[in-house]
Amino acid sequence: MSTILKGGPLAASQFGDDFLWGIAMAAQQNEGAYNVDGRGLSIWDVFSRRQGKIKGGGKPYDGCDFYYRYKDDLLLAKALGFTVFRFSISWPRILPDGTGKVNKEGVAFYNKVIDECLKLGMVPYVTLYHWDLPYALEKEGGWTSYRMTRWFTRYATVCGEAFGDRVKNWIVLNEPMGFTSLGYMLGKHAPGKTGMSNFLPAVHNAVLCQADGGRALRDAVPDARIGTTFSCSEIIPYSDRPEDIAAAKRMDVLMNRLFIEPALGRGYPQEDFKFLEKLEIHAKAWKFTERMRFNFDFIGLQNYFPVTIKYSPIIPIIQATEVKGKTRKVPCTAMGWEINGDSFYRLIKKFWMYGSVKEIIISENGAAFKDELVNGEVKDDARIAYFQEYLQALLKAKQEGVNVKGYFAWTLMDNFEWAEGYKARFGLIHVDFATQLRTIKNSGYWFRDFLQKK
């Protein structure tokens, strides 16, 4: 049991009147309508066709039908008490070929979503890139291409000019470590590329794009609040053996430091790792360190679990492997992710200790469990307990002086969860994917009641 839970009863009012309570979702996972109104193909539309890449063979073609049901879904978000709606723009819906001609139907759709948010009194937080790269650009090299910064800057400018009169809160990239490692090194996510020769250029281009994208938005929307998000996990050595501690340090560089430190103007982490030397030489040769920097108004932290690491000589380069939570017999979600509010608290403090971070928003946090709809009800007590534990941890960090300004739960409704397909359910709302019927889970009602408490 987490020691965090000793904090006593929890109420939304403890976080302050100006604290942002939001719900988060992404275009590729929810919208569907993948081939209508001029939208181009994304890398996930194509990747999901490959045999064995998505659990259960699921494809994101229909998602949750948000494209047609957005008014009802926004009403649900409002009914649960959320005042912020975080969603992403589909790059191939705006620019079907990744660059070139703008798709007016795509712009019109997001105008309707934004206007509906404002009509309901919810603040839109818009993510520019949540993993759905136009397939047309992937055929040109995707994130490994030196042209990516030019493509992305154009896309950011188009979005800023189209929506910046009403959207004042922007997130540049969603979890760059996630899409570069899983998509361009391990091959588990779209586009399915592997190896360091793909990973390193993808990392470098993403680092540049998070800064270039910020500058493009600043030019297009001068009064915008601009942030970007990082997936992060506390890295815990399996033992106090020096080799395990060193392995955990290497993993910390990859999972937590690789993208934020360039954004803060520190360049790539200064560690004696060969793969980092390649990045550092590349950055120095092109005098990129200053270009990689951007003065973000906030950073989004997205944490779901800590990672316990031990030394493994058989793993190339990083020489580290994870010791799974189930092996260690600790509480876990349905995906085997360790539940640990104390770790969440320490992670928030770790990022605040950089000193040059102005403001933190928890831009994603949530859990997947094996939900069952029985007699019109989903009793997901484990998810409620998860949120209670993690919110207590967040409150403790805030009370100790960390400038945490918001918490966005992942996610509004069950959806297409990348390589997990439709098998992993994170939503506060249950979705029957055969009928698209929505049913608010008990955790959704818990949030409604929690947010009503003053």
C-alpha positions in Angstrom: 0.0 0.0 0.0 1.3 3.4 -0.9 2.2 5.7 2.0 0.6 8.5 0.0 -2.8 7.2 0.9 -2.2 8.3 4.5 -3.0 11.8 3.4 -6.7 11.6 4.4 -9.9 12.4 2.5 -9.4 14.0 -0.9 -11.4 16.9 -2.4 -10.9 18.9 -5.6 -11.0 22.1 -3.7 -7.7 21.3 -2.0 -5.9 21.9 -5.4 -7.2 25.5 -5.6 -9.8 27.3 -7.6 -7.5 27.9 -10.6 -6.5 24.2 -10.9 -7.2 22.7 -14.3 -9.2 19.5 -14.4 -9.2 17.9 -17.8 -9.8 14.8 -19.8 -7.5 13.8 -22.6 -7.9 11.9 -25.9 -6.2 11.6 -29.3 -7.4 11.8 -32.9 -6.1 8.5 -34.2 -7.5 6.6 -31.2 -11.0 8.1 -31.3 -12.1 9.8 -34.5 -12.5 7.0 -37.0 -13.7 8.3 -40.4 -10.2 7.6 -41.6 -11.0 7.8 -45.3 -13.7 10.5 -45.5 -13.8 14.2 -46.2 -10.3 14.3 -47.8 -8.3 12.8 -44.9 -5.1 11.1 -46.0 -3.7 7.8 -44.6 -1.7 7.9 -41.4 1.2 5.5 -40.5 -1.2 3.8 -38.0 -3.8 3.2 -40.7 -1.2 1.3 -42.7 0.7 -0.3 -39.8 -2.4 -1.9 -38.4 -2.9 -3.9 -41.6 0.3 -5.9 -40.9 -0.4 -9.3 -39.5 0.2 -9.7 -35.8 1.0 -6.0 -35.1 -2.2 -5.2 -33.2 -3.7 -7.4 -30.5 -6.9 -9.0 -31.8 -6.3 -7.6 -35.2 -8.0 -4.3 -34.4 -7.7 -1.3 -36.7 -8.3 2.4 -36.0 -10.6 2.9 -38.9 -13.7 3.4 -36.8 -12.2 4.2 -33.4 -15.0 5.6 -31.2 -16.7 7.4 -34.1 -15.8 10.7 -32.5 -15.8 12.4 -35.9 -19.6 12.0 -36.0 -20.4 11.8 -32.3 -18.2 14.7 -31.0 -21.1 16.8 -29.7 -22.5 13.9 -27.6 -19.0 13.0 -26.3 -18.2 16.6 -25.4 -21.5 16.7 -23.5 -20.4 13.6 -21.6 -17.0 15.2 -20.7 -18.9 18.3 -19.5 -21.3 16.2 -17.5 -18.4 14.5 -15.7 -17.3 17.9 -14.5 -14.2 18.5 -16.6 -13.3 22.1 -17.6 -10.5 21.3 -20.0 -10.7 19.1 -23.1 -7.4 18.0 -24.4 -7.5 16.5 -27.9 -5.2 16.2 -30.9 -5.4 17.3 -34.5 -4.9 14.6 -37.1 -2.1 15.8 -39.3 -3.4 13.8 -42.3 -6.8 15.3 -41.9 -5.4 18.8 -42.2 -2.6 18.0 -44.8 -3.5 14.7 -46.5 -0.1 14.6 -48.2 1.7 15.9 -45.1 2.5 19.1 -46.8 1.1 21.0 -49.7 -2.6 21.7 -50.0 -4.7 22.2 -46.9 -7.8 20.1 -46.6 -10.7 22.6 -45.9 -13.0 19.8 -44.6 -10.4 18.8 -42.0 -10.1 22.4 -40.8 -13.9 22.7 -40.7 -14.2 19.6 -38.5 -11.7 21.0 -35.8 -13.4 24.4 -36.0 -16.6 22.6 -35.0 -15.0 20.7 -32.1 -13.3 23.9 -30.8 -16.5 25.9 -31.1 -18.4 23.2 -29.3 -15.9 23.1 -26.4 -16.1 26.9 -26.0 -19.9 26.7 -26.1 -19.9 24.2 -23.3 -17.4 26.3 -21.2 -14.5 23.8 -21.7 -11.0 25.1 -22.5 -9.5 23.4 -25.5 -5.9 22.2 -25.1 -4.8 21.1 -28.6 -2.0 18.6 -29.3 -0.3 19.1 -32.6 1.2 15.7 -32.9 -0.2 12.6 -31.2 1.6 9.9 -33.3 -0.5 9.9 -36.5 2.1 10.9 -39.1 0.8 11.2 -42.6 1.8 8.0 -44.5 2.8 10.1 -47.5 5.6 11.6 -45.3 6.7 8.2 -44.0 7.3 7.1 -47.5 9.8 10.0 -47.7 11.6 8.9 -44.5 9.2 10.1 -41.8 10.8 11.1 -38.6 14.2 9.9 -39.8 14.2 12.5 -42.7 16.1 15.8 -42.4 13.1 17.4 -44.1 10.9 16.6 -41.1 11.6 20.0 -39.4 10.4 21.8 -42.5 7.3 19.6 -42.8 6.4 20.0 -39.1 6.9 23.7 -39.0 4.5 24.1 -41.9 1.9 22.0 -40.2 2.3 23.9 -36.9 1.9 27.2 -38.8 -1.2 26.0 -40.6 -2.9 24.9 -37.3 -1.9 28.0 -35.5 -3.3 30.3 -38.2 -6.5 28.2 -38.5 -7.4 27.8 -34.8 -5.2 30.3 -32.9 -8.0 32.9 -32.6 -9.8 30.6 -30.2 -7.2 28.0 -29.1 -4.7 29.6 -26.7 -3.3 26.4 -25.1 -1.1 24.2 -27.3 0.9 21.0 -26.8 3.6 20.5 -29.5 4.5 16.8 -29.3 2.9 13.9 -27.4 5.5 11.6 -25.8 8.4 11.9 -28.2 10.3 9.1 -26.5 7.3 6.9 -27.0 6.9 7.3 -30.8 10.7 7.3 -31.5 11.6 4.2 -29.4 8.5 2.1 -30.1 8.2 3.2 -33.8 11.7 3.7 -34.9 13.9 1.4 -32.7 11.8 -1.5 -31.4 9.3 -1.7 -34.3 6.3 -2.4 -31.9 4.5 0.8 -33.0 3.9 2.5 -36.4 5.8 2.7 -38.7 7.5 -0.5 -37.5 11.1 0.5 -38.1 14.0 -0.9 -36.0 17.6 -0.2 -35.1 19.7 2.7 -33.9 20.2 3.9 -37.5 16.5 4.8 -37.5 16.2 5.7 -33.8 18.9 8.4 -33.6 17.8 10.5 -36.5 14.2 10.2 -35.3 15.2 11.4 -31.8 17.2 14.3 -33.2 14.4 15.4 -35.6 11.8 15.2 -32.8 14.0 17.3 -30.5 14.3 19.9 -33.2 10.6 19.8 -34.0 9.4 20.3 -30.4 11.4 23.6 -30.4 10.7 24.6 -34.1 7.0 23.8 -33.6 6.9 26.0 -30.5 8.4 28.9 -32.4 6.0 28.4 -35.3 3.1 28.5 -32.9 4.5 31.6 -31.1 4.7 33.4 -34.4 1.2 32.4 -35.4 -0.4 32.8 -32.0 1.6 35.5 -30.1 -0.7 35.2 -26.9 -0.6 31.4 -26.8 0.5 29.3 -23.8 2.7 26.6 -25.4 3.8 23.3 -23.9 4.9 19.9 -24.8 4.6 16.5 -23.1 7.0 13.9 -22.0 6.3 10.2 -21.1 8.3 9.6 -17.9 8.8 6.9 -15.3 10.8 6.8 -12.1 13.7 4.4 -12.7 14.4 2.2 -9.7 17.5 -0.1 -9.5 16.6 -3.7 -8.7 19.3 -3.9 -6.1 22.1 -1.8 -4.6 24.7 -3.5 -6.8 26.8 -1.0 -8.7 25.9 -2.6 -12.1 22.1 -2.3 -11.4 22.5 1.3 -10.3 24.5 2.1 -13.5 21.9 0.3 -15.6 19.1 2.3 -14.0 21.0 5.5 -14.7 21.4 4.7 -18.4 17.6 3.9 -18.6 16.8 7.2 -16.9 18.7 9.1 -19.6 16.6 7.4 -22.3 13.2 7.5 -20.6 13.3 10.8 -18.7 16.1 13.1 -19.9 16.6 12.7 -23.6 14.0 15.2 -24.7 13.5 17.7 -21.8 17.2 18.6 -21.4 17.7 19.8 -25.0 14.4 21.9 -24.6 15.8 23.5 -21.5 19.0 24.5 -23.3 21.3 21.9 -21.8 21.8 19.9 -25.0 21.7 16.2 -24.9 22.5 14.5 -21.6 26.3 14.5 -21.0 26.8 10.9 -20.2 29.5 8.4 -21.4 27.2 6.4 -23.6 28.2 5.7 -27.2 24.8 6.3 -28.7 24.6 9.7 -26.9 28.1 10.6 -28.2 26.7 10.2 -31.7 23.9 12.6 -31.0 26.2 15.1 -29.3 28.6 15.1 -32.2 25.7 15.6 -34.6 24.3 18.5 -32.5 27.7 20.2 -32.2 28.5 19.8 -35.9 25.4 21.6 -36.9 25.4 24.0 -34.0 21.9 22.8 -33.0 22.1 23.1 -29.2 20.6 26.6 -29.2 18.0 25.6 -31.8 16.9 22.7 -29.7 15.9 25.1 -26.9 12.4 26.6 -26.5 11.1 28.5 -23.5 7.9 26.5 -22.9 5.2 28.0 -20.8 4.5 24.6 -19.3 5.6 21.0 -19.6 3.2 18.1 -19.6 4.2 15.0 -17.6 2.6 11.7 -18.5 3.2 9.0 -16.0 1.6 5.6 -15.6 4.1 3.4 -13.8 7.7 3.2 -12.4 10.2 0.9 -14.0 12.6 -1.4 -12.0 15.8 -2.0 -13.9 18.7 -4.5 -13.5 21.9 -5.0 -15.4 21.7 -7.3 -18.4 24.9 -7.8 -20.5 22.9 -9.5 -23.3 20.9 -6.4 -24.1 22.7 -4.3 -26.7 24.0 -0.8 -25.9 21.8 0.0 -22.9 22.7 -3.3 -21.1 19.6 -3.1 -18.9 16.3 -5.0 -18.6 13.1 -4.4 -16.7 12.0 -6.6 -13.8 8.3 -6.7 -14.3 5.9 -5.8 -11.5 4.2 -9.2 -11.5 7.6 -10.8 -11.0 8.1 -8.6 -7.9 4.5 -9.3 -6.8 3.5 -5.6 -6.5 0.1 -4.2 -7.4 -0.4 -3.9 -11.2 -3.0 -2.8 -13.7 -4.4 -5.2 -16.4 -1.4 -4.3 -18.6 1.1 -5.3 -15.9 2.0 -1.7 -15.1 3.0 -1.2 -11.5 0.7 1.0 -9.4 2.8 3.3 -7.2 1.6 6.7 -6.0 4.8 7.3 -4.1 6.8 6.9 -7.3 4.5 9.4 -9.1 5.2 11.9 -6.3 8.9 11.5 -6.5 8.8 11.8 -10.3 7.0 15.1 -10.2 9.5 16.4 -7.7 12.4 15.2 -9.9 11.2 17.2 -12.9 10.5 20.3 -10.8 14.1 20.2 -9.6 15.4 21.2 -13.0 14.7 24.7 -11.8 13.9 26.1 -15.2 10.5 24.5 -15.6 7.9 27.2 -15.1 4.8 25.1 -14.7 3.8 21.4 -14.8 0.6 19.9 -16.0 -0.1 16.2 -15.6 -1.3 15.9 -19.2 -2.0 12.2 -18.9 -2.5 9.7 -16.1 -4.8 6.7 -15.9 -5.1 2.9 -15.8 -6.4 0.0 -17.8 -8.4 -2.8 -16.0 -10.5 -5.7 -17.2 -13.8 -3.8 -17.1 -17.0 -5.7 -17.5 -20.4 -4.2 -18.4 -23.0 -6.0 -16.2 -26.6 -4.9 -16.1 -25.7 -1.5 -17.5 -23.0 -0.8 -14.9 -19.2 -1.0 -14.9 -17.9 -1.5 -11.3 -14.3 -0.4 -11.7 -13.3 0.1 -8.1 -9.6 -0.6 -8.9 -9.5 2.4 -11.2 -11.1 4.7 -8.6 -8.5 3.5 -6.1 -5.8 4.3 -8.6 -7.0 7.8 -9.2 -7.3 8.4 -5.5 -3.8 7.3 -4.8 -2.2 9.3 -7.7 -4.2 12.4 -6.9 -3.1 12.2 -3.3 0.5 12.1 -4.6 -0.1 15.0 -6.8 -1.6 17.1 -4.0 1.4 16.3 -1.8 3.8 17.6 -4.4 1.7 20.7 -5.0 1.5 21.4 -1.3 5.3 21.2 -1.1 5.8 24.0 -3.6 5.7 22.3 -7.0 3.9 24.6 -9.5 1.4 21.9 -10.7 -1.4 23.7 -12.5 -3.5 20.8 -13.8 -4.4 17.2 -14.1 -5.8 15.6 -17.3 -7.1 12.0 -16.9 -6.5 9.5 -19.6 -9.0 9.0 -21.1 -12.6 10.0 -21.8 -13.7 6.6 -23.2 -12.3 3.3 -24.2 -10.6 3.5 -27.6 -8.0 2.2 -30.0 -4.9 1.8 -27.7 -2.2 1.5 -30.3 -0.6 -2.0 -30.4 -3.1 -3.1 -27.7 -5.9 -2.5 -30.2 -9.3 -2.4 -28.5 -8.2 -4.8 -25.7 -6.9 -2.3 -23.2 -9.6 -0.1 -21.6 -8.5 3.1 -20.0 -11.8 5.1 -20.3 -14.0 6.7 -17.7 -16.7 5.7 -20.2 -17.2 2.1 -21.5 -17.6 1.7 -25.2 -19.3 -1.2 -26.9 -17.3 -1.1 -30.2 -19.9 -3.1 -32.1 -22.6 -0.6 -31.4 -20.7 2.5 -30.2 -22.9 2.5 -27.1 -21.4 4.6 -24.3 -21.8 3.7 -20.6 -20.4 5.9 -17.9 -18.3 3.7 -15.6 -18.3 4.1 -11.8 -15.0 5.8 -12.1 -16.6 8.5 -14.3 -19.3 9.0 -11.7 -16.5 9.2 -9.0 -14.8 12.0 -10.9 -18.1 13.8 -11.3 -18.7 13.7 -7.6 -15.1 14.5 -6.7 -15.1 17.6 -9.0 -18.4 18.8 -7.5 -16.9 18.9 -3.9 -16.0 22.4 -2.8 
